[in-house]
Every structure is written in C-alpha cells, then in structure tokens.
C-alpha cells in the first residue's frame, strides 16, 4: 500500500511546488509592474500611442568584440547568458564583414541609416575648410548625422538610442553623440523624482556602489603594478579613476535602466551600445582577462534587459546582439621604431614641413561627465530649497573632477599645414595641402620623390592605398594592385594579401579610396608577426584598418529569421533587413526550419560560425 501512495505523494508535492512557484511569479510580476509603472510616471515619458501589436526590436551593440573573441569568451565561461541563447537554439550566431573602415562611426551609420559614404576613418581632415575633424565631437557628429539621415529613414523611428554615435531617427536619445544636448533624459521629472527612482531599487543602488568601489580599487592597483612592472599592457589613460568608474559602472547602469524602462513602456525600437570592452581591450588586449571580465558584466546587463523583454508583453520584441567591428592584436609603431608615423613622414620629405598629427587624444569620459552634471542641474532647478542643496553639492563635486583642458571646441581644429596625418588604429590618412583637392598618386610621386619609396619599404607598413584617375592603387613591398570595378589587377606579389580575404578587400578598399575626404595616401600597418599587426596608435589591440579579427564582427539574432551574413561585405547591407522587417512590415527573409535551429544546440567552436 505504501508503494501505491508513493507516486500519489510525489505528484502532490509537485502540484504544490508548482502552485508555490506560480504564486511567487505572480507576486514578482505585480511588484515589478508596480515599480516600472512608478518609474514611467516619475520620469514623465508616457507609453507610445501607436499600435503596439507591431513587433519591436532591441539592438544591443558590444563595441569592438570580434566573432573570434566572442567565441573565446563563451568557451571560457565569461558570457553564459549569450552562450545559453545559442546552445538552446533561441538565437543564431554568425560572423559578418563590416567593411572599411573598421570604425564605429562608419559601421553604425551603415546599420542605423543605411549610408556610410565619406566616413573614411574615426578622425580625418577636410581640405576645403582646413578642418581636422573627429568622431568624438558632438558638434561635428550632429552635422554628420544630418547628412547621412537625408538618404534613408533611420531604423529607430519613434524609438530610443542610448550611448551611440548616431540616433537612427530615435525620438529619445541619451549620450548619443549625433544628438547630444537635444534631450535631457530626466527632463520631465517632478519634485524629488530622481530620489524616488533610487529608493525603488535600494538593492541595485547597493550593487552600483559596491561595483564602483571595487573598480576604483582595481584601477588603483593596476596603476601601482604598472609603475613596478612597465609594459605595453597598461591601465587607462583616464585623468582620474573617478571618471573610469563613472564610465564603467554608472553610465552602464543608466543605459540598462533606460532600455528596461523602454521595454515596459512598449517603445517600438531600442538601441544601446556597451563600449567598455573597447576601452579595456585597446590597453590590455582583446583576449585579456581584464577585457573578458568586462564582457561578463555586459552579459549580465543583456540578461537583465532580456528578462524584462520576456516578462512584459505590452509589445513583442526581437532581441539582437551584435558588434560593430572586432580587434586585432597589435604593437604600436612608436614602440617598434621610436617615432610616430607622422614623424617618420616628416623626416623623409626633402623640405621643411609643418606636421599636424593626431591620434586618440579626445576624452569621451569627460564629455559624459558633463552630461551628468547638466542632468543634475536640470533636476536641481525643479526641487525645493532643502532637496536641491544635496544635488547642488553633488553637482559641484562632479564638476571639480572634470578636466578643464577638455573642451569640445578643441576637437574641431582649423589650421593650415603642409602635411596632415590622422591616425585611426592600424590605418593612417595622410593629406598634402599643396593642393586643395585630393592628390593623385603620380602627383605625390613627383612632389615627394623619396617619400613613397621610404613608406613602401618600411617594415611597419603593410600596404599603401591611393587614387590614380578613376581607379585605386594598392602598393606593397613586392607588387601592386590596380583596383577597378572589375576587380583587382595584380602585378607581382599581391599587396591585398594583408587581408584575410583579398578578393573581398579589393572592393572595400576601392570604395574607401573613392571617398572625398579619404587621405591622399592611406597607410595600413603591416604584420609584425603572425596574428599581431602594427598600429599607428599606442594600442595593444587595434581596429580601423584591415587584417585579422577587426574585419569580422558578430551578430546574434532570432533563430526564426535568416540573415545572409556570408554575403555581407559592408555594414550598410544590414540596414535593409531591419528597415524591411520593422519599418516597412515586410516578411522576414526566410523562416528557419527545425533542422536549421537544431544545429544551434551543439558545442561552441572557435573555428567558423555557430550555425
């Protein structure tokens, strides 16, 4: 008889356990629904009035994470949430080609607006107005966004953009350079609304403070270690650890909170960019423990957003996680040869020149801190005398720690010089102001007869790209390639062998050379040793040029869809997928079959795609 009661008792326990779990889930939903509803009312942004039956999408970018390094991070256990999505078959992971240049501005413009024409690098020079421009200048980025937005509607129409270069037509943006200053995220808050938001999540505030203290101590320890054991892998060049903590902890929490609130509100499209991996990988290496630990934190933020996406169904969302480009291990040109590439050019021009060279000197951390101070000032103006005193002291504390030398107006330098060099990772654009237009290769050879030979023969330079008539010319140490619409016509050794796929690189480089504001010469760092490329900035992992993982980002997308990633050679070719599916409400390219999805549950491999 006891044998008969066993199964009944087991089923009774299971029934009660399910009821307890269901009750806990209902309590949790009620709590979180009340919390998000309070946030929504406090912040002052009402839910969208459009039809929420249309599917929305969440686009999360992990800046600079290559497909190869993502797989390594997954296999080492640093990104368990993303790995679980792939292994369970909920998402498909693929490699794609971002095109040239391998920089965030060009790639985000291509994805969000479908147009990345004449964005030749991260920083470049415009001869017609004698202006050196960089993509960390909000004023210049606003001009650039206005230009590219005129060609196609952004895929974030009516949505939100957080910590991006461009806003994609979003109705609300936060820390998006192309529209910075247009909105204050907390601009409609009433009374002590900001303090209410904090009070609703005391546990989260404790976590933020703990992480901030831990990051501060880690930063201090790395600085001490760097003094005792100098190396290329070094701590940040931030003016203070306080700014680093603000970037890595505070702003990451703000953008995650904003995305979660948007999901609750039913915003049609949400795009956010986590860029702390890019910062760490430049200084410590793309596969370093420091960089991978950053990915672990980002993985947790994505899981939080996805949890809200699954819990609240005001609007159904598709989740996409992608990177804009990757990173290739590198060694700095200056470290190898004792001078910058600009200084080398100056020494090999047979006449006195004025050299204007720039690399990574802009401080985005200070820009973000200015944003936070501005936000606090806006809230302070809406508070009473007693409450505003606390915020006023906090605002002044932050203001004192913003470097006064950082001024956005300094980023848009206007000066005439003979030679201008603009470095972007493993690529350098060289401009000769001898003429107000782009010089042809033949003219450069006549004006600077020894320079081309010196550059081609230098061991740190892998390839030179220039224009001649209607074609682009690639020069290498043992040969040259004429890049025409029909392909590459190679004489001698193929200089395009610097790239992993020379036949695809030919078209990408031809497009790059055709941009009006590309350099008269474009220099690409060569391979210092297998797998390690020469960078023209002081970086131990780099991007901006060609060769290695920097050319191959990843995209993780719903397994019900199919994106022809193997055919993509430029970021702008991703734009039609999002525009057709979410703006034009067209059918997706192809629904996956059961056989297609089942292969996603296999083991991860560093070689090839996970498909």
URVEN-V746973 format. One record per pair of residues at least 24 apart in sequence whose C-alpha atoms are under 6 Angstrom apart, sorted by sequence separation. I is the first residue (numbers start at 1). J is the second residue. D is the distance in whole Angstrom. If there is no record, write none. Layout:
i = <I | I>
j = <J | J>
d = <D | D>
This chain:
i = <441 | 441 | 440 | 441 | 562 | 67 | 440 | 562 | 561 | 561 | 560 | 561 | 560 | 115 | 145 | 212 | 142 | 366 | 141 | 142 | 472 | 113 | 138 | 113 | 112 | 112 | 260 | 266 | 499 | 234 | 266 | 498 | 233 | 233 | 113 | 466 | 112 | 465 | 465 | 464 | 464 | 463 | 462 | 354 | 357 | 461 | 462 | 354 | 355 | 356 | 357 | 358 | 359 | 461 | 462 | 353 | 357 | 460 | 461 | 460 | 342 | 439 | 438 | 431 | 430 | 431 | 429 | 430 | 430 | 429 | 429 | 428 | 428 | 427 | 427 | 426 | 426 | 348 | 159 | 159 | 163 | 164 | 426 | 159 | 160 | 161 | 162 | 163 | 425 | 426 | 159 | 161 | 425 | 425 | 156 | 425 | 427 | 425 | 426 | 427 | 425 | 426 | 424 | 43 | 44 | 44 | 43 | 42 | 42 | 191 | 333 | 330 | 332 | 333 | 329 | 330 | 331 | 332 | 333 | 330 | 331 | 332 | 330 | 332 | 332 | 331 | 330 | 58 | 60 | 329 | 330 | 56 | 57 | 58 | 59 | 60 | 61 | 62 | 63 | 329 | 56 | 58 | 60 | 328 | 64 | 327 | 328 | 63 | 327 | 327 | 79 | 107 | 47 | 78 | 79 | 328 | 328 | 327 | 328 | 102 | 326 | 327 | 326 | 325 | 326 | 326 | 325 | 324 | 323 | 323 | 322 | 322 | 321 | 322 | 321 | 320 | 320 | 285 | 286 | 283 | 285 | 282 | 283 | 65 | 282 | 282 | 57 | 61 | 63 | 66 | 55 | 56 | 57 | 58 | 59 | 60 | 61 | 62 | 64 | 65 | 55 | 57 | 59 | 61 | 64 | 52 | 137 | 133 | 132 | 132 | 131 | 131 | 130 | 130 | 130 | 124 | 122 | 127 | 126 | 118 | 120 | 100 | 99 | 155 | 102 | 103 | 102 | 101 | 97 | 97 | 96 | 96 | 95 | 96 | 114 | 95 | 94 | 111 | 94 | 110 | 111 | 114 | 93 | 110 | 93 | 111 | 92 | 107 | 111 | 92 | 91 | 91 | 92 | 91 | 90 | 96 | 99 | 97 | 99 | 97 | 98 | 98 | 66 | 66 | 67 | 66 | 67 | 89 | 89 | 89 | 87 | 88 | 86 | 87 | 94 | 93 | 71>
j = <466 | 467 | 467 | 468 | 589 | 95 | 468 | 590 | 590 | 591 | 591 | 592 | 592 | 148 | 178 | 245 | 178 | 402 | 178 | 179 | 510 | 152 | 177 | 154 | 154 | 155 | 305 | 314 | 547 | 283 | 315 | 547 | 283 | 284 | 168 | 521 | 168 | 521 | 522 | 522 | 523 | 524 | 524 | 417 | 420 | 524 | 525 | 418 | 419 | 420 | 421 | 422 | 423 | 525 | 526 | 418 | 422 | 525 | 526 | 526 | 421 | 520 | 520 | 519 | 519 | 520 | 519 | 520 | 521 | 521 | 522 | 522 | 523 | 523 | 524 | 524 | 525 | 451 | 267 | 268 | 272 | 273 | 535 | 269 | 270 | 271 | 272 | 273 | 535 | 536 | 270 | 272 | 536 | 537 | 269 | 542 | 544 | 543 | 544 | 545 | 544 | 545 | 544 | 186 | 188 | 189 | 189 | 189 | 193 | 383 | 534 | 532 | 534 | 535 | 532 | 533 | 534 | 535 | 536 | 534 | 535 | 536 | 535 | 538 | 539 | 540 | 540 | 269 | 271 | 540 | 541 | 268 | 269 | 270 | 271 | 272 | 273 | 274 | 275 | 541 | 269 | 271 | 273 | 541 | 278 | 541 | 542 | 278 | 542 | 543 | 296 | 324 | 265 | 296 | 299 | 548 | 549 | 549 | 550 | 325 | 549 | 550 | 550 | 550 | 552 | 553 | 553 | 553 | 553 | 554 | 554 | 555 | 555 | 556 | 556 | 556 | 557 | 540 | 541 | 539 | 541 | 539 | 540 | 323 | 540 | 541 | 317 | 321 | 323 | 326 | 316 | 317 | 318 | 319 | 320 | 321 | 322 | 323 | 325 | 326 | 317 | 319 | 321 | 323 | 326 | 315 | 408 | 412 | 412 | 413 | 413 | 414 | 414 | 415 | 416 | 422 | 424 | 436 | 517 | 515 | 518 | 508 | 508 | 579 | 543 | 544 | 544 | 544 | 551 | 552 | 552 | 553 | 553 | 554 | 572 | 554 | 554 | 571 | 555 | 571 | 572 | 575 | 555 | 572 | 556 | 574 | 556 | 571 | 575 | 557 | 557 | 558 | 559 | 559 | 559 | 565 | 569 | 568 | 570 | 569 | 570 | 571 | 549 | 552 | 553 | 553 | 554 | 597 | 600 | 601 | 600 | 601 | 600 | 601 | 609 | 610 | 606>
d = <6 | 6 | 5 | 6 | 6 | 6 | 5 | 5 | 6 | 5 | 5 | 6 | 5 | 6 | 6 | 6 | 4 | 6 | 5 | 6 | 6 | 6 | 5 | 5 | 5 | 6 | 5 | 6 | 5 | 6 | 5 | 6 | 5 | 5 | 6 | 5 | 5 | 6 | 5 | 6 | 5 | 5 | 6 | 5 | 6 | 6 | 5 | 5 | 5 | 5 | 5 | 5 | 5 | 5 | 3 | 6 | 6 | 6 | 5 | 5 | 6 | 6 | 6 | 5 | 5 | 5 | 4 | 6 | 5 | 6 | 5 | 6 | 5 | 6 | 5 | 6 | 5 | 6 | 6 | 5 | 6 | 6 | 4 | 4 | 5 | 5 | 5 | 5 | 5 | 5 | 6 | 6 | 6 | 5 | 5 | 5 | 6 | 5 | 6 | 5 | 5 | 5 | 5 | 6 | 5 | 6 | 5 | 6 | 6 | 5 | 6 | 5 | 6 | 6 | 5 | 5 | 5 | 5 | 5 | 5 | 6 | 6 | 6 | 5 | 6 | 5 | 5 | 6 | 6 | 6 | 5 | 5 | 5 | 5 | 5 | 5 | 5 | 5 | 5 | 4 | 5 | 6 | 6 | 5 | 5 | 6 | 5 | 6 | 5 | 5 | 5 | 6 | 5 | 5 | 5 | 6 | 5 | 6 | 5 | 6 | 5 | 4 | 4 | 6 | 6 | 5 | 5 | 6 | 5 | 6 | 5 | 4 | 6 | 6 | 5 | 6 | 5 | 6 | 6 | 6 | 5 | 5 | 6 | 6 | 6 | 5 | 5 | 6 | 5 | 4 | 5 | 5 | 5 | 5 | 5 | 5 | 5 | 5 | 5 | 5 | 6 | 6 | 6 | 5 | 5 | 5 | 6 | 5 | 6 | 5 | 6 | 4 | 6 | 6 | 6 | 6 | 6 | 6 | 6 | 5 | 5 | 6 | 6 | 6 | 6 | 5 | 4 | 6 | 6 | 5 | 6 | 6 | 6 | 6 | 5 | 5 | 6 | 6 | 6 | 5 | 5 | 5 | 6 | 4 | 4 | 6 | 5 | 5 | 5 | 5 | 5 | 5 | 5 | 5 | 6 | 5 | 5 | 6 | 4 | 5 | 5 | 5 | 6 | 6 | 5 | 4 | 5 | 6 | 5 | 6 | 6 | 5 | 6 | 4 | 5 | 5 | 5>
